[in-house]
Amino acid sequence: MKHFRFSILFTVLALVGMYIWGYTQGGVDHAIKLFFITLLLAFMEVSFSFDNAVVNASILKTWNHFWKTMFLTIGMLIAVFGMRLVFPLLIVSYTADVSMQMVWFVAIHNPVEYSMLLTEHHGEISAFGGMFLLLVFLNFLIDNEKTLHWFKFIEKELSNLGRINTLPTLISLFVLVNVIFWVPKEHQFAILFSGVWGIITFLGVKIIGELLESKHEEKYLAMSNIAKGGIGAFIYLEVLDASFSFDGVIGAFAITTDIITIMVGLGIGAFFVRSITIYLVEQGTLDDYVYLEHGAHYAIGILAILMLIGINYHHIPEVITGLVGIAFILWSFYSSKKYMAKNLNRK
């Protein structure tokens, strides 16, 4: 329970705050409405981001105390205010060529128009997030140092290809070039530009991790800073969280157009995702359920594909992407239980 104390405290304060906010805007009825919408958004975020928590835990489990604390404090502020509030405003400001102040004014006073502006640029958002997540998935699969395979007939062969370091990037570029042919010509450059930036961001974070790699590691083995904690790892997790949150922010507008409600609701969910991450790390759950990390990465791969399909303005409902992610997590959980039982019988 200790892992969730702060998340519960934040939830209580946030819901009380939303009730008061709603009361000042439209009385008791409006206050109750905002209260339950905020709760619904929080539940949606937690349910559909469990795969994010598993992936975060697989990275975070070897971090030192300092960087874990940074992830839970500064990282939390970035996740709630940066990715759920500022980043969507920044996207609309850049793509619509208007100031941030004007976008904020529109978001508060004309949320329907703000929702339309954000949805209009869903393709660029999906291209950036989709390419970043696709590279996360491919780098997990195409890794010649990976010895534990869930779907052995696929993963073993792909793992052997990991000796070609540039292969995941090459595949991603091939996918991006083919995706833009399905997009109207007037949007092709914007989609291509955003997708390339998704790839550049992934590679940039990876390079930062390697540059900050410790020179005192035993036998000077190359162990990425992403695996130990550090600024490179921290940036990696924040960008990963952003990629997960893109569709959540846009999907939330199907429930409400109130940007404050969306930020608070998704923010509560983000806090609980962080708490679940720490719980998985400290309880050693990933060590016991060996395929959970695999399931989470397959969920990431499916999410990346759905985001890329959605580039052509065919938005995939958040509930579908969420349920697919949960299905893979449950499947990997079941496979892990079978794996443990099998190895226990051998002993």
KOLLO-394206 format. One record per residue (C-alpha): x, y, z; residue in three letters. Coordinates in nm, 2 decimals. Layout:
<rs>
X/Y/Z/ALA
...
</rs>
This chain:
<rs>
0.00/0.00/0.00/MET
0.29/0.23/0.07/LYS
0.37/0.25/-0.31/HIS
0.02/0.41/-0.37/PHE
0.00/0.65/-0.08/ARG
0.10/0.96/-0.27/PHE
-0.11/0.87/-0.57/SER
-0.42/0.82/-0.35/ILE
-0.35/1.16/-0.17/LEU
-0.31/1.33/-0.51/PHE
-0.63/1.17/-0.63/THR
-0.83/1.28/-0.33/VAL
-0.70/1.64/-0.36/LEU
-0.75/1.65/-0.74/ALA
-1.11/1.52/-0.72/LEU
-1.20/1.77/-0.44/VAL
-1.04/2.04/-0.65/GLY
-1.24/1.94/-0.96/MET
-1.56/1.94/-0.76/TYR
-1.49/2.29/-0.64/ILE
-1.40/2.40/-0.99/TRP
-1.72/2.25/-1.13/GLY
-1.93/2.41/-0.85/TYR
-1.79/2.76/-0.94/THR
-1.86/2.70/-1.31/GLN
-2.21/2.56/-1.29/GLY
-2.33/2.46/-0.94/GLY
-2.37/2.12/-0.78/VAL
-2.49/1.93/-1.10/ASP
-2.18/2.05/-1.30/HIS
-1.95/1.97/-1.00/ALA
-2.08/1.61/-0.98/ILE
-2.05/1.58/-1.36/LYS
-1.68/1.69/-1.36/LEU
-1.61/1.47/-1.06/PHE
-1.72/1.16/-1.24/PHE
-1.57/1.25/-1.57/ILE
-1.23/1.31/-1.40/THR
-1.26/0.97/-1.23/LEU
-1.35/0.80/-1.56/LEU
-1.05/0.96/-1.74/LEU
-0.82/0.85/-1.46/ALA
-0.95/0.49/-1.48/PHE
-0.91/0.49/-1.85/MET
-0.55/0.61/-1.83/GLU
-0.45/0.35/-1.57/VAL
-0.63/0.06/-1.76/SER
-0.48/0.15/-2.09/PHE
-0.13/0.23/-1.97/SER
-0.04/-0.08/-1.77/PHE
0.18/-0.19/-2.05/ASP
0.37/0.14/-2.02/ASN
0.42/0.07/-1.65/ALA
0.57/-0.28/-1.72/VAL
0.81/-0.13/-1.98/VAL
0.91/0.15/-1.74/ASN
0.97/-0.11/-1.47/ALA
1.19/-0.32/-1.69/SER
1.41/-0.02/-1.74/ILE
1.38/0.13/-1.39/LEU
1.46/-0.19/-1.20/LYS
1.84/-0.14/-1.22/THR
1.84/0.24/-1.16/TRP
1.99/0.38/-0.84/ASN
1.79/0.56/-0.57/HIS
1.86/0.91/-0.70/PHE
1.73/0.85/-1.05/TRP
1.43/0.66/-0.92/LYS
1.34/0.96/-0.71/THR
1.39/1.19/-1.01/MET
1.15/0.97/-1.21/PHE
0.89/1.00/-0.94/LEU
0.92/1.38/-0.88/THR
1.05/1.59/-1.17/ILE
0.94/1.32/-1.41/GLY
0.60/1.32/-1.26/MET
0.57/1.70/-1.31/LEU
0.68/1.66/-1.67/ILE
0.43/1.37/-1.73/ALA
0.13/1.55/-1.58/VAL
0.18/1.92/-1.68/PHE
0.43/1.88/-1.97/GLY
0.27/1.59/-2.17/MET
-0.09/1.62/-2.07/ARG
-0.11/2.00/-2.09/LEU
0.18/2.19/-2.24/VAL
0.27/1.95/-2.52/PHE
-0.07/1.95/-2.68/PRO
-0.08/2.33/-2.66/LEU
0.27/2.34/-2.82/LEU
0.16/2.11/-3.10/ILE
-0.14/2.33/-3.18/VAL
0.06/2.65/-3.15/SER
0.33/2.52/-3.39/TYR
0.11/2.36/-3.65/THR
-0.16/2.63/-3.65/ALA
0.11/2.91/-3.64/ASP
-0.04/3.09/-3.35/VAL
0.11/3.19/-3.01/SER
0.09/2.97/-2.70/MET
-0.11/3.24/-2.53/GLN
-0.37/3.24/-2.80/MET
-0.39/2.85/-2.79/VAL
-0.44/2.86/-2.42/TRP
-0.72/3.12/-2.45/PHE
-0.89/2.90/-2.71/VAL
-0.85/2.59/-2.50/ALA
-1.01/2.76/-2.20/ILE
-1.28/2.97/-2.37/HIS
-1.36/2.76/-2.67/ASN
-1.26/2.40/-2.60/PRO
-1.45/2.26/-2.89/VAL
-1.24/2.46/-3.14/GLU
-0.92/2.35/-2.95/TYR
-1.03/1.99/-2.97/SER
-1.08/2.03/-3.35/MET
-0.74/2.20/-3.39/LEU
-0.57/1.91/-3.20/LEU
-0.76/1.65/-3.39/THR
-0.67/1.81/-3.73/GLU
-0.31/1.74/-3.65/HIS
-0.36/1.39/-3.52/HIS
-0.16/1.26/-3.82/GLY
0.16/1.44/-3.73/GLU
0.12/1.33/-3.37/ILE
0.07/0.97/-3.47/SER
0.36/0.97/-3.70/ALA
0.60/1.10/-3.43/PHE
0.47/0.87/-3.16/GLY
0.42/0.57/-3.39/GLY
0.78/0.58/-3.52/MET
0.93/0.62/-3.17/PHE
0.73/0.33/-3.03/LEU
0.80/0.12/-3.34/LEU
1.17/0.16/-3.27/LEU
1.13/0.07/-2.90/VAL
0.95/-0.25/-3.01/PHE
1.20/-0.34/-3.29/LEU
1.51/-0.27/-3.07/ASN
1.36/-0.51/-2.81/PHE
1.30/-0.79/-3.07/LEU
1.61/-0.74/-3.28/ILE
1.86/-0.78/-3.00/ASP
2.13/-1.05/-3.02/ASN
2.19/-1.03/-2.65/GLU
1.84/-1.14/-2.57/LYS
1.83/-1.50/-2.45/THR
1.48/-1.54/-2.32/LEU
1.22/-1.57/-2.60/HIS
0.84/-1.58/-2.57/TRP
0.75/-1.67/-2.93/PHE
1.07/-1.87/-2.99/LYS
1.00/-1.94/-3.36/PHE
0.99/-1.56/-3.43/ILE
1.20/-1.40/-3.17/GLU
1.51/-1.64/-3.20/LYS
1.55/-1.56/-3.57/GLU
1.50/-1.19/-3.52/LEU
1.74/-1.19/-3.22/SER
2.01/-1.33/-3.45/ASN
1.96/-1.03/-3.68/LEU
2.06/-0.80/-3.39/GLY
2.42/-0.81/-3.51/ARG
2.31/-0.56/-3.77/ILE
2.28/-0.25/-3.55/ASN
2.11/-0.03/-3.81/THR
1.83/-0.28/-3.90/LEU
1.56/-0.14/-3.67/PRO
1.62/0.21/-3.80/THR
1.61/0.08/-4.16/LEU
1.28/-0.10/-4.11/ILE
1.13/0.20/-3.94/SER
1.23/0.43/-4.23/LEU
1.09/0.17/-4.48/PHE
0.76/0.17/-4.29/VAL
0.74/0.55/-4.28/LEU
0.81/0.59/-4.65/VAL
0.53/0.34/-4.73/ASN
0.29/0.49/-4.48/VAL
0.29/0.84/-4.64/ILE
0.17/0.70/-4.97/PHE
-0.17/0.64/-4.80/TRP
-0.19/1.00/-4.69/VAL
-0.33/1.29/-4.90/PRO
-0.05/1.47/-5.09/LYS
-0.11/1.80/-4.91/GLU
-0.02/1.63/-4.57/HIS
0.26/1.40/-4.69/GLN
0.55/1.63/-4.61/PHE
0.42/1.71/-4.26/ALA
0.37/1.34/-4.18/ILE
0.71/1.25/-4.31/LEU
0.87/1.54/-4.12/PHE
0.71/1.43/-3.79/SER
0.79/1.06/-3.84/GLY
1.16/1.14/-3.91/VAL
1.16/1.35/-3.59/TRP
1.03/1.05/-3.40/GLY
1.32/0.84/-3.53/ILE
1.57/1.12/-3.47/ILE
1.44/1.16/-3.11/THR
1.48/0.78/-3.04/PHE
1.83/0.77/-3.18/LEU
1.92/1.10/-3.01/GLY
1.82/0.97/-2.67/VAL
2.01/0.64/-2.73/LYS
2.32/0.83/-2.83/ILE
2.29/1.05/-2.51/ILE
2.28/0.72/-2.31/GLY
2.58/0.58/-2.48/GLU
2.78/0.91/-2.44/LEU
2.71/0.91/-2.07/LEU
2.80/0.54/-2.04/GLU
3.01/0.46/-1.74/SER
3.38/0.40/-1.81/LYS
3.42/0.21/-1.49/HIS
3.19/-0.08/-1.57/GLU
3.34/-0.42/-1.50/GLU
3.55/-0.53/-1.80/LYS
3.43/-0.21/-1.97/TYR
3.13/-0.39/-2.11/LEU
2.90/-0.15/-2.30/ALA
2.60/-0.12/-2.07/MET
2.37/0.16/-2.18/SER
2.31/0.45/-1.93/ASN
1.94/0.37/-2.00/ILE
1.99/0.05/-1.80/ALA
2.16/0.22/-1.50/LYS
1.99/0.55/-1.46/GLY
2.10/0.89/-1.58/GLY
2.00/1.18/-1.79/ILE
1.98/0.97/-2.10/GLY
1.76/0.71/-1.94/ALA
1.55/0.98/-1.78/PHE
1.49/1.15/-2.12/ILE
1.42/0.81/-2.28/TYR
1.14/0.73/-2.03/LEU
0.98/1.07/-2.05/GLU
0.97/1.05/-2.43/VAL
0.83/0.70/-2.41/LEU
0.56/0.82/-2.17/ASP
0.48/1.11/-2.41/ALA
0.44/0.86/-2.70/SER
0.20/0.66/-2.49/PHE
0.01/0.96/-2.38/SER
-0.05/1.12/-2.73/PHE
-0.35/0.90/-2.81/ASP
-0.48/0.92/-2.46/GLY
-0.50/1.30/-2.47/VAL
-0.67/1.30/-2.81/ILE
-0.90/1.02/-2.71/GLY
-1.00/1.20/-2.39/ALA
-1.17/1.47/-2.61/PHE
-1.43/1.20/-2.70/ALA
-1.53/1.22/-2.33/ILE
-1.49/1.59/-2.26/THR
-1.36/1.90/-2.42/THR
-1.26/2.07/-2.09/ASP
-0.88/2.08/-2.10/ILE
-0.85/2.12/-1.72/ILE
-1.06/1.81/-1.66/THR
-0.85/1.61/-1.92/ILE
-0.52/1.72/-1.76/MET
-0.63/1.64/-1.40/VAL
-0.80/1.31/-1.50/GLY
-0.51/1.18/-1.71/LEU
-0.27/1.32/-1.44/GLY
-0.43/1.10/-1.18/ILE
-0.38/0.81/-1.41/GLY
-0.02/0.90/-1.47/ALA
0.05/0.91/-1.09/PHE
-0.09/0.56/-1.06/PHE
0.10/0.43/-1.35/VAL
0.42/0.56/-1.18/ARG
0.31/0.39/-0.85/SER
0.25/0.06/-1.04/ILE
0.59/0.09/-1.20/THR
0.77/0.13/-0.86/ILE
0.56/-0.15/-0.72/TYR
0.67/-0.39/-1.00/LEU
1.03/-0.29/-0.95/VAL
1.04/-0.33/-0.57/GLU
0.83/-0.64/-0.55/GLN
1.06/-0.81/-0.82/GLY
0.75/-0.90/-1.02/THR
0.94/-0.89/-1.35/LEU
1.19/-1.14/-1.22/ASP
0.91/-1.38/-1.13/ASP
0.69/-1.32/-1.43/TYR
0.96/-1.34/-1.70/VAL
0.74/-1.28/-2.00/TYR
0.57/-0.96/-1.87/LEU
0.83/-0.74/-2.04/GLU
0.77/-0.93/-2.37/HIS
0.40/-0.88/-2.34/GLY
0.44/-0.51/-2.28/ALA
0.67/-0.47/-2.58/HIS
0.43/-0.65/-2.81/TYR
0.16/-0.42/-2.68/ALA
0.39/-0.13/-2.77/ILE
0.44/-0.28/-3.12/GLY
0.06/-0.31/-3.17/ILE
0.01/0.05/-3.04/LEU
0.27/0.17/-3.29/ALA
0.10/0.00/-3.58/ILE
-0.24/0.13/-3.48/LEU
-0.10/0.48/-3.45/MET
0.05/0.45/-3.80/LEU
-0.28/0.32/-3.94/ILE
-0.45/0.61/-3.77/GLY
-0.23/0.86/-3.95/ILE
-0.47/0.87/-4.25/ASN
-0.72/1.03/-4.01/TYR
-0.89/0.70/-3.93/HIS
-0.85/0.74/-3.55/HIS
-0.85/0.40/-3.37/ILE
-1.06/0.43/-3.05/PRO
-0.85/0.44/-2.74/GLU
-1.05/0.15/-2.60/VAL
-0.93/-0.08/-2.88/ILE
-0.56/0.00/-2.83/THR
-0.61/-0.03/-2.45/GLY
-0.78/-0.37/-2.47/LEU
-0.51/-0.51/-2.71/VAL
-0.24/-0.40/-2.46/GLY
-0.42/-0.55/-2.17/ILE
-0.47/-0.88/-2.37/ALA
-0.10/-0.91/-2.43/PHE
-0.02/-0.84/-2.07/ILE
-0.26/-1.11/-1.95/LEU
-0.13/-1.35/-2.21/TRP
0.23/-1.29/-2.10/SER
0.13/-1.32/-1.74/PHE
-0.03/-1.66/-1.81/TYR
0.27/-1.78/-2.01/SER
0.50/-1.67/-1.72/SER
0.29/-1.88/-1.47/LYS
0.33/-2.18/-1.70/LYS
0.71/-2.11/-1.73/TYR
0.75/-2.10/-1.36/MET
0.55/-2.41/-1.30/ALA
0.75/-2.60/-1.57/LYS
1.08/-2.50/-1.42/ASN
0.96/-2.57/-1.06/LEU
0.87/-2.93/-1.17/ASN
1.21/-2.98/-1.32/ARG
1.37/-2.90/-0.98/LYS
</rs>
